[in-house]
Amino acid sequence: MDPAVPISPPPGAAEDPVERIEGSLEAGVLFFCDHAANALPQAYGTLGLTKKQLDSHIAYDIGAAWITRHLAGIFGAPALLSRFSRLLIDPNRGADDPTLVMRLSDGHIVPGNARIAAGEIEYRRTHYWQPYRAAIAATIAEMLNHGSPPAVVSIHTFTPSWKMRPRPWEVGILWDSDPRFAKPLIAALVKDGFCVGDNEPYDGALRGDTLDEEVTRLGLAGLLIEIRQDRVGTKEEAAAFAERLGRLLRPVLACPELHCRAFFPSRTGRHV
């Protein structure tokens, strides 16, 4: 088979694309992890990539799944994690985003995506991207039905350097225009000694991303936490980091204003 032309698995053959961690629907917080896994469905092989490439940051966010699971345990909260690599389809991109299926990632050509057809993109969107998004939406709806609106935290990690330039931030807080969650958490992280990026190393206003579509649009307090990968490269390091982060999150999450709906004009240009 030509690795540049993936063949869709037969209907029903795909593994469950979502890892669900049970937690109290009244926990007041929901965690999710868009880039938790580097796994690919069997029918796609390796998309023409090497094991080294699939074990690198181009395939998933190293350490992010460990942190997400640990935080869910600390707070007794629900969590949702993707079970497929971002190279198959990126659950943190809008449905029509041109980078939804990456043909080139950090200088690496992805052979299995290079000549992908529109029908194949739609298949992946239907069988992987959409179930993940739907699981988040359903969990939020359940939590809203059981109590006050939850705050929502998306966990990601980033490489220590990009294009040969070191990244100084240990943690980045990405947010759109709702300051209720971001501002106090940034202050707490700085006070605790972290080098913090405010909308660094990326901007938190991305139209159609998971937070924009599933959280901000509903008026919920949410943000994306980016953690530098050299701080969380092992399971033990990730657990220690999650413990420290959890200690700082707890008093912020106790603020009543995080548990009511409020709508702020989005910097993405999206209208609520």
C-alpha positions as CSV (number, residue, x, y, z in Angstrom):
1,M,0.0,0.0,0.0
2,D,1.3,3.5,-0.8
3,P,1.7,5.1,2.7
4,A,0.7,8.5,1.1
5,V,-2.8,7.2,0.5
6,P,-4.3,5.9,3.8
7,I,-7.2,3.5,3.6
8,S,-10.1,4.2,6.0
9,P,-10.8,1.4,8.5
10,P,-14.1,-0.3,8.0
11,P,-17.0,1.2,10.0
12,G,-17.0,0.0,13.6
13,A,-13.3,-1.0,13.5
14,A,-12.0,2.2,15.0
15,E,-10.9,2.1,18.7
16,D,-12.7,4.3,21.1
17,P,-11.1,7.7,20.4
18,V,-11.7,9.1,23.9
19,E,-10.3,8.1,27.3
20,R,-12.8,9.0,30.0
21,I,-11.8,9.5,33.6
22,E,-14.8,9.4,35.9
23,G,-15.2,12.1,38.5
24,S,-17.8,14.0,40.5
25,L,-20.1,16.1,38.2
26,E,-20.1,18.6,41.1
27,A,-16.3,18.9,41.3
28,G,-16.4,22.4,39.8
29,V,-13.7,21.7,37.3
30,L,-13.3,19.6,34.1
31,F,-9.9,18.7,32.7
32,F,-9.2,17.6,29.1
33,C,-6.1,16.8,27.1
34,D,-6.3,17.3,23.3
35,H,-2.9,15.8,22.5
36,A,-2.7,13.1,25.0
37,A,-1.6,10.1,22.8
38,N,0.7,9.3,19.9
39,A,-1.3,6.2,18.9
40,L,-2.6,5.5,15.4
41,P,-5.3,3.1,14.4
42,Q,-3.9,-0.1,13.0
43,A,-5.2,0.5,9.5
44,Y,-3.0,3.7,9.2
45,G,0.2,2.0,10.2
46,T,2.7,4.7,11.1
47,L,1.5,7.2,8.4
48,G,5.0,6.5,6.9
49,L,6.9,7.9,9.9
50,T,9.6,6.4,12.1
51,K,9.1,5.3,15.7
52,K,11.4,8.2,16.7
53,Q,9.2,10.7,15.0
54,L,6.0,9.2,16.5
55,D,7.7,9.4,20.0
56,S,8.4,13.1,19.5
57,H,6.4,16.2,20.1
58,I,5.1,16.2,16.5
59,A,2.8,13.3,17.4
60,Y,1.6,14.3,20.9
61,D,2.2,16.6,23.9
62,I,4.8,14.8,26.0
63,G,3.8,14.5,29.6
64,A,0.4,16.1,29.2
65,A,-1.7,12.9,29.7
66,W,0.1,12.1,32.9
67,I,-0.5,15.6,34.3
68,T,-4.2,15.5,33.2
69,R,-4.8,12.2,34.9
70,H,-3.1,13.3,38.1
71,L,-5.0,16.5,38.3
72,A,-8.3,14.7,37.8
73,G,-7.3,12.5,40.7
74,I,-6.4,15.4,43.0
75,F,-9.7,17.2,42.4
76,G,-11.9,14.1,42.0
77,A,-13.0,15.6,38.7
78,P,-13.9,14.2,35.3
79,A,-11.3,14.3,32.6
80,L,-11.3,13.5,28.9
81,L,-8.2,12.6,26.8
82,S,-7.7,11.9,23.1
83,R,-6.6,8.4,22.3
84,F,-5.2,9.2,18.9
85,S,-2.2,11.2,17.6
86,R,-2.6,14.8,16.5
87,L,-1.1,13.6,13.2
88,L,-4.2,11.5,12.4
89,I,-6.3,14.6,13.0
90,D,-5.9,17.5,15.5
91,P,-8.8,17.6,17.9
92,N,-7.7,21.1,19.0
93,R,-8.3,22.6,15.5
94,G,-11.6,23.9,14.1
95,A,-13.5,21.6,11.8
96,D,-12.5,23.6,8.8
97,D,-9.0,24.6,9.9
98,P,-6.4,24.0,7.1
99,T,-4.1,22.4,9.8
100,L,-6.7,19.9,10.9
101,V,-4.7,17.2,9.2
102,M,-1.0,18.1,9.1
103,R,0.9,17.3,5.9
104,L,4.1,18.8,7.3
105,S,4.9,19.1,11.0
106,D,8.0,20.9,12.3
107,G,9.9,20.2,9.1
108,H,8.8,16.5,8.9
109,I,6.7,15.5,5.9
110,V,3.9,13.1,7.0
111,P,3.7,10.7,4.1
112,G,0.3,9.3,5.1
113,N,-1.2,12.8,5.0
114,A,0.7,14.3,2.1
115,R,-1.8,13.5,-0.6
116,I,-4.9,13.0,1.6
117,A,-8.3,13.3,-0.1
118,A,-11.2,15.4,1.2
119,G,-13.2,12.2,1.8
120,E,-10.5,10.8,4.1
121,I,-10.3,14.0,6.1
122,E,-14.1,13.8,6.5
123,Y,-13.8,10.2,7.6
124,R,-11.3,11.1,10.3
125,R,-13.3,14.1,11.3
126,T,-16.4,12.0,11.8
127,H,-14.8,9.0,13.5
128,Y,-12.1,10.6,15.7
129,W,-12.4,14.4,15.9
130,Q,-16.1,14.7,16.4
131,P,-16.5,11.9,19.1
132,Y,-13.8,13.7,21.1
133,R,-15.5,17.1,20.8
134,A,-18.9,15.5,21.5
135,A,-17.6,13.8,24.7
136,I,-16.4,17.2,26.1
137,A,-19.7,18.8,25.2
138,A,-21.7,16.0,26.8
139,T,-19.7,16.1,30.0
140,I,-20.1,19.8,30.3
141,A,-23.8,19.5,29.8
142,E,-24.0,16.8,32.5
143,M,-22.0,19.1,34.9
144,L,-24.3,22.0,34.2
145,N,-27.3,19.8,34.9
146,H,-25.8,18.8,38.3
147,G,-24.7,22.1,39.7
148,S,-22.9,25.4,39.1
149,P,-21.0,25.9,35.8
150,P,-17.6,24.2,36.0
151,A,-14.3,25.9,35.2
152,V,-12.5,24.1,32.4
153,V,-8.8,23.4,32.1
154,S,-7.1,22.2,28.9
155,I,-3.6,20.6,29.5
156,H,-0.8,20.9,26.8
157,T,3.0,20.9,26.8
158,F,5.5,22.6,24.6
159,T,9.1,22.1,23.5
160,P,11.9,23.8,25.4
161,S,13.1,25.5,22.2
162,W,11.6,26.3,18.8
163,K,13.6,27.0,15.6
164,M,16.8,27.0,17.7
165,R,15.5,29.6,20.1
166,P,15.1,28.7,23.8
167,R,11.8,29.3,25.3
168,P,12.1,30.8,28.8
169,W,8.7,30.1,30.1
170,E,8.1,27.1,32.4
171,V,4.3,27.5,32.1
172,G,2.1,29.3,29.7
173,I,-1.4,30.4,30.4
174,L,-3.4,30.7,27.1
175,W,-6.7,32.6,27.2
176,D,-9.0,34.6,25.0
177,S,-10.6,37.7,26.7
178,D,-12.2,36.3,29.8
179,P,-9.8,37.2,32.7
180,R,-11.6,35.5,35.5
181,F,-9.5,32.4,35.6
182,A,-6.3,33.4,33.8
183,K,-5.4,36.5,35.7
184,P,-5.5,35.0,39.2
185,L,-3.8,31.8,38.1
186,I,-1.0,33.7,36.4
187,A,-0.5,35.7,39.6
188,A,-0.4,32.6,41.7
189,L,2.1,30.9,39.4
190,V,4.4,33.9,39.4
191,K,4.2,34.2,43.2
192,D,5.2,30.5,43.5
193,G,8.4,31.2,41.5
194,F,7.4,30.1,37.9
195,C,8.5,31.9,34.8
196,V,5.1,32.3,33.3
197,G,4.0,33.2,29.8
198,D,0.8,35.2,29.4
199,N,-0.5,33.9,26.1
200,E,3.0,32.5,25.4
201,P,4.3,30.5,23.7
202,Y,1.0,30.7,21.7
203,D,-2.0,32.9,21.7
204,G,-5.1,31.5,23.4
205,A,-7.5,33.1,20.9
206,L,-7.8,30.5,18.2
207,R,-11.2,30.3,16.4
208,G,-12.7,26.9,16.5
209,D,-10.2,25.3,18.9
210,T,-11.6,23.2,21.7
211,L,-11.8,25.9,24.3
212,D,-13.3,28.4,21.9
213,E,-15.9,26.1,20.6
214,E,-16.8,24.0,23.7
215,V,-16.1,26.4,26.6
216,T,-15.8,30.1,25.8
217,R,-18.8,30.0,23.5
218,L,-20.9,28.9,26.5
219,G,-19.7,31.6,28.8
220,L,-17.7,29.2,31.0
221,A,-14.4,30.2,32.7
222,G,-11.7,28.2,30.9
223,L,-8.0,28.4,29.9
224,L,-5.3,26.3,28.4
225,I,-2.2,25.5,30.4
226,E,1.0,24.9,28.5
227,I,3.9,23.3,30.4
228,R,7.5,23.1,29.1
229,Q,8.3,19.5,28.3
230,D,11.7,19.4,30.1
231,R,9.8,19.8,33.4
232,V,7.5,16.8,32.9
233,G,9.5,14.3,30.7
234,T,9.0,11.4,33.1
235,K,5.9,10.1,34.9
236,E,7.4,11.1,38.3
237,E,8.2,14.6,37.1
238,A,4.7,15.0,35.7
239,A,3.1,13.9,39.0
240,A,5.3,16.2,41.0
241,F,4.4,19.1,38.7
242,A,0.7,18.3,38.8
243,E,0.8,18.3,42.7
244,R,2.4,21.7,42.7
245,L,0.0,23.0,40.0
246,G,-3.0,21.5,41.9
247,R,-2.0,23.3,45.1
248,L,-2.1,26.6,43.2
249,L,-5.3,25.8,41.3
250,R,-7.3,25.0,44.3
251,P,-7.8,28.5,45.8
252,V,-8.3,30.0,42.4
253,L,-11.0,27.4,41.6
254,A,-12.7,28.3,44.9
255,C,-13.6,31.8,43.6
256,P,-17.4,32.0,43.0
257,E,-17.0,34.1,39.9
258,L,-15.5,31.1,38.1
259,H,-18.7,29.2,38.5
260,C,-21.2,31.4,36.7
261,R,-21.6,32.2,33.1
262,A,-20.2,35.4,31.7
263,F,-19.7,36.4,28.1
264,F,-16.8,38.4,26.8
265,P,-16.1,39.6,23.2
266,S,-13.8,37.0,21.7
267,R,-10.5,38.1,20.2
268,T,-11.1,35.5,17.5
269,G,-13.9,37.6,16.0
270,R,-16.4,34.9,16.7
271,H,-19.8,36.2,17.8
272,V,-21.4,34.5,20.8
